[in-house]
């Protein structure tokens, strides 16, 4: 990770281009940058718990219920069984 002293100084500028499609001229509000966040968290939970997460957001209670269902065999496991045979 570089230190702040190692990062070059970058000048930025803004060019405004209002949208002609609405009376305020506004476009998106940056929502696209937040879309992958839930997918990353769901993937991390799947990796840690070993069962699929099919919707987000997920509450602690929902996660606990999914754990219980997984233990009962109601939810398939994402982990592969390790083979003990050798070729």
Buried (B, 14 or more C-beta within 10 A) or exposed (E): EEEEEEEEEEEEEEEEEEEEEEEEEEEEEEEEEEEEEBEEBBEEBBEEBBBBBEEEEBEEEEEEEBBEEBEEEEBEEEEEEEEEEEE
